Amino acid sequence: MAKTITATTVLTKPELAVEQLYDQLAHGDLSLVIFFCSAKYDLNSLEQSLSKYFGSLEVVGCTTAGEISSTGYGQQSIVAIGFCTEYFSTSVGLVAQLDQFDLVAAQDIVAGLTDNCREQAMREINQPCSNQASFMMTLLDGLSSQEERFLSILHSAANEMPHFGGSAADDITLAKTHVYYQGHFYQQAAVVILVNTRLAFDVFSINHLEMPGEKMVVTHAQPQSRTVFELNGEPAALEYAKAHNLTVQELNPSVFALHPVAVKVGDRYFFRAIQRVNLVDNSLSFYCAVDTGIVLTVVSLGDIFDQLETKMNDIVKRYGEPELVLGCDCILRKLEVEQKKLQPVAVQLFERYNILGFNTYGEHFQGIHLNQTFTGVFIAGANGDK
């Protein structure tokens, strides 16, 4: 009996694309379908088609900066995963207004999801973390600038439940990003998914950050818009370009992918990915939180797939072969792969471990908003209580 069912389509007409997905998924008793779609689709038509074919089945998803499947990094396609009821009890909820989300709302949504899931639970939901039976996934508007606040509040209410996710994207146009919940696409919103399973799983996060180098102090920033106006007292774009022997005119997402900066928290470095240059004032917009006074460190990159493959091998040794790896991978990692012509390596790795997911405008892990990382859940083919 199938545990998960995966589906992909590159058809551009929404109804034909959804029909093809439905034909691939309609071979099991499903509790939930999660999909990731290019923002190039007509979202109104996609809404209608999803409602037509999937009816009352719980369906959630988001727009992307690229889709991930066993064939590698895709573009202008849809990837979907169906979770079979014999192995998964699932529950989904919508946070319709991110700016009004508070601890009470977080407690309510976590309690509601847990209650709904418990009715068909595969294993006890409230087990201690040493014997996990459930995990959460979040999808949210990647241009909302609300990730840090939302994830921190949700994590406080989730009783240390393993959690990962990604921020919706729009094929690097930086215009409109959407999440989908039960028949409609939403902006300034988030979807929270609770999955309870009898299968073993591991929620993880990896990056390929290596040696730190030159440091730059943020001397003028606007946290609300994630904009840095000055680095070391100079226009931010000029100072960043100078650090890499480039001109401001040469700066673009591909450059940001290969020349990242990071912030040190405790004894660890975390990427702070640059989104774009604002030529009007030579400021830099970021995908993640920035503020006046923080120190940004220029860092070098290691092998982009080495950490991922090492992590997969380690989990396989503990739990056996994967049923599915559901992943959220930063758009800047995809751009790096393309520039370094590493697509064949990606295909080999994604096929080997059945990795599916999407390219994001930010990654979520245990209540933290990250950049230039790969977060996900490894779901093993074997039971968690073996």
TORPAPA-771959 format. One record per residue (C-alpha): x, y, z. Coordinates in Angstrom, 2 decimals. Layout:
# TORPAPA-771959
+---------+---------+---------+
|      px |      py |      pz |
+---------+---------+---------+
|       X |       Y |       Z |
...
+---------+---------+---------+
//
This chain:
# TORPAPA-771959
+---------+---------+---------+
|      px |      py |      pz |
+---------+---------+---------+
|    0.00 |    0.00 |    0.00 |
|    1.30 |    3.45 |   -0.97 |
|    2.20 |    5.81 |    1.86 |
|    2.58 |    8.96 |   -0.23 |
|    1.76 |    9.68 |   -3.86 |
|    3.59 |   12.32 |   -5.86 |
|    2.52 |   14.14 |   -9.00 |
|    4.04 |   16.68 |  -11.39 |
|    2.85 |   18.59 |  -14.44 |
|    4.38 |   21.08 |  -16.87 |
|    1.09 |   21.77 |  -18.66 |
|    0.49 |   25.52 |  -18.73 |
|   -3.32 |   25.62 |  -18.88 |
|   -4.59 |   25.42 |  -15.29 |
|   -7.48 |   23.00 |  -15.85 |
|   -5.38 |   20.59 |  -17.91 |
|   -2.56 |   20.80 |  -15.37 |
|   -4.87 |   20.09 |  -12.41 |
|   -6.57 |   17.27 |  -14.29 |
|   -3.17 |   15.67 |  -14.87 |
|   -2.27 |   16.04 |  -11.20 |
|   -5.58 |   14.53 |  -10.16 |
|   -5.11 |   11.54 |  -12.47 |
|   -1.71 |   10.86 |  -10.88 |
|   -2.95 |   11.30 |   -7.30 |
|   -6.27 |    9.46 |   -7.56 |
|   -4.79 |    6.08 |   -6.65 |
|   -5.07 |    6.21 |   -2.88 |
|   -7.22 |    7.26 |    0.03 |
|   -5.68 |   10.66 |    0.78 |
|   -5.94 |   12.81 |    3.91 |
|   -4.12 |   15.80 |    2.42 |
|   -2.57 |   17.17 |   -0.78 |
|    0.21 |   19.79 |   -0.65 |
|    1.22 |   21.47 |   -3.92 |
|    3.81 |   23.99 |   -5.09 |
|    3.13 |   25.94 |   -8.26 |
|    4.78 |   28.53 |  -10.46 |
|    3.34 |   32.03 |  -10.08 |
|    3.10 |   32.12 |  -13.88 |
|   -0.20 |   30.23 |  -13.71 |
|   -3.50 |   32.12 |  -13.81 |
|   -4.27 |   31.74 |  -10.11 |
|   -8.00 |   32.42 |  -10.46 |
|   -8.32 |   29.60 |  -12.97 |
|   -6.10 |   27.39 |  -10.84 |
|   -8.38 |   27.96 |   -7.84 |
|  -11.43 |   26.93 |   -9.81 |
|   -9.77 |   23.84 |  -11.24 |
|   -8.45 |   22.65 |   -7.89 |
|  -11.92 |   22.98 |   -6.36 |
|  -13.49 |   21.19 |   -9.31 |
|  -11.22 |   18.16 |   -9.25 |
|  -10.35 |   17.78 |   -5.57 |
|  -13.68 |   18.78 |   -4.06 |
|  -13.75 |   18.46 |   -0.27 |
|  -10.28 |   16.91 |    0.05 |
|   -7.94 |   19.13 |    2.07 |
|   -5.59 |   20.87 |   -0.37 |
|   -3.00 |   23.51 |    0.55 |
|    0.01 |   24.99 |   -1.21 |
|    1.84 |   28.09 |   -2.37 |
|    3.49 |   29.85 |   -5.29 |
|    7.22 |   29.35 |   -5.78 |
|   10.52 |   30.48 |   -7.28 |
|   10.90 |   27.00 |   -8.72 |
|    9.61 |   23.50 |   -8.11 |
|   11.66 |   20.54 |   -6.88 |
|   11.13 |   16.92 |   -7.88 |
|   13.13 |   13.79 |   -8.67 |
|   13.92 |   15.38 |  -12.05 |
|   15.74 |   18.27 |  -10.36 |
|   14.93 |   21.97 |  -10.21 |
|   11.87 |   22.81 |  -12.30 |
|   10.28 |   26.01 |  -13.53 |
|    6.72 |   26.90 |  -14.56 |
|    5.34 |   23.62 |  -13.30 |
|    3.36 |   22.17 |  -10.39 |
|    4.54 |   19.53 |   -7.93 |
|    2.08 |   17.85 |   -5.55 |
|    2.24 |   15.29 |   -2.75 |
|   -0.66 |   13.23 |   -1.45 |
|   -0.57 |   11.75 |    2.07 |
|   -2.42 |    8.44 |    2.49 |
|   -4.83 |    8.07 |    5.41 |
|   -3.46 |    4.70 |    6.50 |
|   -0.15 |    6.31 |    7.46 |
|   -0.92 |    9.99 |    8.08 |
|   -3.42 |   11.95 |   10.13 |
|   -3.34 |   15.58 |    9.03 |
|   -4.96 |   18.89 |    9.88 |
|   -4.56 |   22.32 |    8.27 |
|   -5.33 |   25.88 |    9.31 |
|   -5.21 |   29.36 |    7.82 |
|   -3.86 |   32.53 |    9.42 |
|   -5.64 |   35.05 |    7.21 |
|   -3.99 |   38.22 |    8.58 |
|   -0.36 |   37.88 |    9.59 |
|   -0.17 |   41.36 |   11.12 |
|   -2.88 |   40.44 |   13.66 |
|   -1.32 |   37.14 |   14.73 |
|   -0.57 |   36.96 |   18.46 |
|    0.12 |   34.33 |   21.11 |
|   -3.57 |   33.73 |   21.79 |
|   -4.21 |   33.14 |   18.08 |
|   -1.19 |   30.84 |   17.94 |
|   -2.40 |   28.81 |   20.90 |
|   -5.86 |   28.55 |   19.34 |
|   -4.60 |   27.32 |   15.98 |
|   -2.19 |   24.79 |   17.51 |
|   -4.93 |   23.48 |   19.82 |
|   -7.43 |   23.28 |   16.96 |
|   -5.03 |   21.44 |   14.67 |
|   -4.09 |   19.03 |   17.45 |
|   -7.72 |   18.28 |   18.32 |
|   -8.63 |   17.69 |   14.67 |
|   -5.61 |   15.49 |   14.10 |
|   -6.08 |   13.49 |   17.30 |
|   -9.37 |   11.99 |   16.08 |
|   -7.48 |    9.88 |   13.53 |
|   -4.02 |    9.97 |   15.11 |
|   -1.57 |    7.26 |   14.12 |
|    0.38 |    7.68 |   17.39 |
|    0.03 |    9.80 |   20.53 |
|    0.40 |   13.45 |   19.49 |
|    1.70 |   14.83 |   22.77 |
|    4.69 |   12.54 |   23.14 |
|    7.95 |   14.01 |   24.41 |
|   10.38 |   15.20 |   21.76 |
|   12.54 |   12.11 |   22.24 |
|    9.77 |   10.01 |   20.70 |
|    8.18 |   12.28 |   18.10 |
|    4.99 |   11.35 |   16.30 |
|    4.01 |   14.71 |   14.78 |
|    5.55 |   17.64 |   12.94 |
|    4.38 |   21.01 |   11.63 |
|    4.96 |   22.68 |    8.28 |
|    4.35 |   26.36 |    7.56 |
|    3.82 |   28.15 |    4.25 |
|    3.46 |   31.94 |    4.24 |
|    3.49 |   35.01 |    2.04 |
|    7.17 |   35.54 |    1.24 |
|    6.79 |   39.30 |    0.69 |
|    4.91 |   39.95 |    3.93 |
|    8.03 |   40.77 |    6.00 |
|    6.22 |   39.01 |    8.86 |
|    8.19 |   35.75 |    9.07 |
|   10.31 |   36.45 |   12.16 |
|    7.39 |   37.60 |   14.27 |
|    4.98 |   34.92 |   13.07 |
|    7.39 |   32.01 |   13.45 |
|    8.56 |   33.08 |   16.90 |
|    4.98 |   33.33 |   18.20 |
|    3.91 |   30.04 |   16.61 |
|    6.96 |   28.24 |   18.00 |
|    6.14 |   29.50 |   21.51 |
|    2.68 |   27.92 |   21.24 |
|    3.77 |   24.64 |   19.62 |
|    5.31 |   22.95 |   22.68 |
|    8.61 |   22.23 |   20.91 |
|    6.95 |   20.23 |   18.14 |
|    9.38 |   19.72 |   15.23 |
|    8.70 |   22.40 |   12.62 |
|    9.92 |   23.48 |    9.19 |
|    8.56 |   25.36 |    6.20 |
|    9.12 |   27.93 |    3.51 |
|    8.03 |   31.35 |    2.31 |
|    6.04 |   31.54 |   -0.91 |
|    7.75 |   33.11 |   -3.91 |
|    6.90 |   34.37 |   -7.40 |
|    9.64 |   33.34 |   -9.85 |
|   11.93 |   36.16 |   -8.67 |
|    9.60 |   38.94 |   -9.84 |
|    9.20 |   40.17 |   -6.23 |
|    5.65 |   41.36 |   -6.87 |
|    3.01 |   39.06 |   -5.34 |
|    3.37 |   35.79 |   -3.46 |
|    0.46 |   33.59 |   -2.41 |
|   -0.47 |   30.69 |   -0.16 |
|   -3.41 |   28.42 |   -1.00 |
|   -5.95 |   27.08 |    1.46 |
|   -9.12 |   25.14 |    0.70 |
|  -10.13 |   26.71 |   -2.61 |
|   -8.49 |   30.15 |   -2.51 |
|   -5.13 |   31.87 |   -2.84 |
|   -4.27 |   34.41 |   -0.12 |
|   -1.73 |   37.17 |    0.46 |
|   -0.46 |   38.42 |    3.84 |
|   -1.45 |   35.00 |    5.15 |
|    0.02 |   31.69 |    6.31 |
|   -0.98 |   28.04 |    6.20 |
|   -0.09 |   25.79 |    9.13 |
|   -0.05 |   22.02 |    8.56 |
|    0.06 |   19.39 |   11.31 |
|    1.09 |   15.86 |   10.32 |
|    0.85 |   12.87 |   12.66 |
|    2.34 |    9.64 |   11.38 |
|    3.31 |    6.12 |   12.37 |
|    6.37 |    6.46 |   10.11 |
|    9.77 |    7.52 |   11.37 |
|   10.78 |   11.05 |   10.36 |
|   13.46 |   13.67 |   10.91 |
|   12.95 |   17.44 |   10.55 |
|   16.25 |   19.05 |    9.57 |
|   18.01 |   22.16 |    8.27 |
|   21.36 |   22.45 |    6.48 |
|   23.47 |   25.10 |    4.75 |
|   26.90 |   25.27 |    3.14 |
|   28.32 |   28.33 |    4.91 |
|   32.06 |   28.09 |    5.48 |
|   34.79 |   30.54 |    6.43 |
|   33.88 |   34.05 |    7.66 |
|   35.75 |   36.99 |    6.18 |
|   35.40 |   40.77 |    6.02 |
|   32.90 |   42.39 |    8.41 |
|   30.53 |   45.27 |    7.65 |
|   28.50 |   47.16 |   10.25 |
|   24.94 |   48.17 |    9.40 |
|   24.98 |   51.88 |   10.24 |
|   21.54 |   52.81 |    8.87 |
|   18.63 |   50.43 |    8.31 |
|   14.84 |   50.30 |    8.28 |
|   13.83 |   46.99 |    9.92 |
|   10.19 |   47.17 |    8.82 |
|   11.08 |   47.01 |    5.13 |
|   14.30 |   44.99 |    5.69 |
|   16.27 |   47.74 |    3.94 |
|   19.90 |   48.60 |    4.67 |
|   20.85 |   52.12 |    3.60 |
|   24.41 |   52.23 |    4.92 |
|   27.21 |   49.77 |    5.62 |
|   30.28 |   51.15 |    7.46 |
|   28.79 |   54.62 |    7.02 |
|   28.74 |   54.34 |    3.21 |
|   25.86 |   53.64 |    0.80 |
|   25.11 |   49.96 |    1.31 |
|   25.25 |   48.79 |   -2.30 |
|   28.53 |   50.63 |   -2.90 |
|   30.16 |   49.13 |    0.20 |
|   28.95 |   45.59 |   -0.60 |
|   30.11 |   45.90 |   -4.23 |
|   33.53 |   47.22 |   -3.12 |
|   33.97 |   44.21 |   -0.81 |
|   33.69 |   41.95 |   -3.87 |
|   35.56 |   44.11 |   -6.40 |
|   32.35 |   44.78 |   -8.33 |
|   30.36 |   47.80 |   -9.44 |
|   26.80 |   48.45 |   -8.25 |
|   25.62 |   47.90 |  -11.83 |
|   26.99 |   44.35 |  -11.70 |
|   24.96 |   43.40 |   -8.63 |
|   22.06 |   40.99 |   -9.22 |
|   20.51 |   37.87 |   -7.59 |
|   23.15 |   35.62 |   -9.13 |
|   25.92 |   37.69 |   -7.52 |
|   24.11 |   37.62 |   -4.17 |
|   23.85 |   33.84 |   -4.42 |
|   27.61 |   33.40 |   -4.78 |
|   28.68 |   36.21 |   -2.42 |
|   26.47 |   35.97 |    0.68 |
|   26.68 |   37.73 |    4.00 |
|   25.81 |   36.30 |    7.40 |
|   25.14 |   37.40 |   10.96 |
|   26.66 |   35.68 |   13.99 |
|   24.25 |   34.63 |   16.75 |
|   26.01 |   33.00 |   19.67 |
|   28.67 |   30.79 |   18.12 |
|   26.80 |   30.19 |   14.84 |
|   26.53 |   32.14 |   11.60 |
|   23.20 |   32.54 |    9.79 |
|   22.80 |   33.80 |    6.24 |
|   21.15 |   37.17 |    5.63 |
|   20.30 |   36.99 |    1.94 |
|   20.16 |   40.13 |   -0.17 |
|   17.00 |   40.44 |   -2.26 |
|   17.77 |   43.40 |   -4.54 |
|   19.61 |   46.67 |   -5.07 |
|   17.58 |   49.88 |   -4.94 |
|   19.40 |   52.09 |   -7.43 |
|   17.53 |   55.25 |   -6.39 |
|   19.53 |   55.44 |   -3.16 |
|   22.00 |   52.52 |   -3.44 |
|   20.31 |   50.70 |   -0.57 |
|   19.95 |   46.92 |   -0.27 |
|   16.74 |   45.04 |    0.46 |
|   17.03 |   41.75 |    2.33 |
|   14.91 |   38.60 |    2.56 |
|   15.47 |   38.38 |    6.32 |
|   15.54 |   40.64 |    9.38 |
|   18.17 |   43.40 |    9.50 |
|   18.63 |   46.33 |   11.84 |
|   21.02 |   49.18 |   12.57 |
|   24.01 |   48.00 |   14.58 |
|   24.22 |   44.39 |   13.45 |
|   27.47 |   43.12 |   11.97 |
|   27.28 |   41.42 |    8.57 |
|   30.13 |   39.08 |    7.72 |
|   31.17 |   38.17 |    4.20 |
|   31.34 |   34.36 |    4.12 |
|   32.59 |   31.75 |    1.68 |
|   30.56 |   28.79 |    0.45 |
|   31.35 |   25.10 |    0.54 |
|   30.00 |   22.35 |   -1.69 |
|   26.28 |   23.11 |   -1.96 |
|   25.20 |   19.45 |   -1.95 |
|   27.78 |   17.96 |    0.42 |
|   25.91 |   18.84 |    3.63 |
|   22.59 |   17.69 |    2.18 |
|   23.95 |   14.33 |    1.08 |
|   25.72 |   13.84 |    4.40 |
|   22.49 |   14.58 |    6.27 |
|   20.51 |   12.18 |    4.09 |
|   23.07 |    9.41 |    4.61 |
|   23.02 |    9.92 |    8.37 |
|   19.22 |    9.69 |    8.52 |
|   19.16 |    6.61 |    6.30 |
|   21.54 |    4.88 |    8.71 |
|   19.07 |    5.55 |   11.54 |
|   15.70 |    5.04 |    9.86 |
|   16.27 |    3.24 |    6.57 |
|   15.36 |    4.34 |    3.08 |
|   13.11 |    7.38 |    2.58 |
|    9.49 |    7.29 |    1.55 |
|    9.75 |   11.00 |    0.79 |
|   11.86 |   14.04 |    1.60 |
|    9.71 |   17.18 |    1.57 |
|   12.02 |   20.17 |    1.22 |
|   12.11 |   23.97 |    1.14 |
|   15.20 |   25.24 |   -0.67 |
|   16.23 |   28.90 |   -0.97 |
|   16.02 |   30.51 |   -4.42 |
|   19.65 |   31.66 |   -4.03 |
|   20.78 |   28.06 |   -3.71 |
|   19.02 |   27.27 |   -6.98 |
|   20.74 |   30.24 |   -8.65 |
|   24.10 |   28.98 |   -7.41 |
|   23.40 |   25.51 |   -8.82 |
|   22.52 |   27.03 |  -12.19 |
|   25.64 |   29.20 |  -12.33 |
|   27.91 |   26.34 |  -11.37 |
|   26.12 |   23.98 |  -13.78 |
|   25.39 |   21.48 |  -11.05 |
|   21.91 |   20.47 |  -12.26 |
|   23.01 |   16.86 |  -13.01 |
|   24.20 |   16.51 |   -9.40 |
|   20.87 |   17.87 |   -8.17 |
|   18.92 |   15.39 |  -10.30 |
|   20.99 |   12.47 |   -9.02 |
|   20.56 |   13.52 |   -5.38 |
|   16.85 |   14.39 |   -5.60 |
|   16.07 |   11.13 |   -7.38 |
|   18.12 |    9.05 |   -4.93 |
|   16.22 |   10.36 |   -1.89 |
|   12.86 |   11.19 |   -3.55 |
|   13.18 |   14.88 |   -2.70 |
|   10.20 |   17.09 |   -3.60 |
|    9.34 |   20.65 |   -2.65 |
|    9.94 |   24.21 |   -3.79 |
|   12.36 |   27.13 |   -3.98 |
|   11.52 |   29.77 |   -1.41 |
|   11.99 |   33.40 |   -0.42 |
|   12.95 |   32.19 |    3.07 |
|   13.07 |   28.98 |    5.07 |
|   11.52 |   28.14 |    8.46 |
|   13.02 |   25.92 |   11.12 |
|   12.06 |   25.57 |   14.79 |
|   10.63 |   29.09 |   14.96 |
|   13.53 |   30.76 |   13.10 |
|   13.41 |   32.47 |    9.70 |
|   16.45 |   31.50 |    7.61 |
|   17.99 |   32.30 |    4.23 |
|   20.13 |   30.32 |    1.79 |
|   19.35 |   27.04 |    3.55 |
|   17.53 |   23.79 |    2.85 |
|   14.93 |   22.82 |    5.45 |
|   12.70 |   19.77 |    5.28 |
|   11.39 |   16.53 |    6.69 |
|   12.78 |   13.09 |    5.88 |
|    9.89 |   10.61 |    6.08 |
|   11.13 |    7.04 |    6.29 |
|    9.49 |    4.06 |    4.70 |
|    9.59 |    2.24 |    8.05 |
|    7.44 |    2.71 |   11.15 |
|    8.62 |    5.14 |   13.80 |
|    8.05 |    2.59 |   16.56 |
|   10.12 |   -0.18 |   14.97 |
+---------+---------+---------+
//
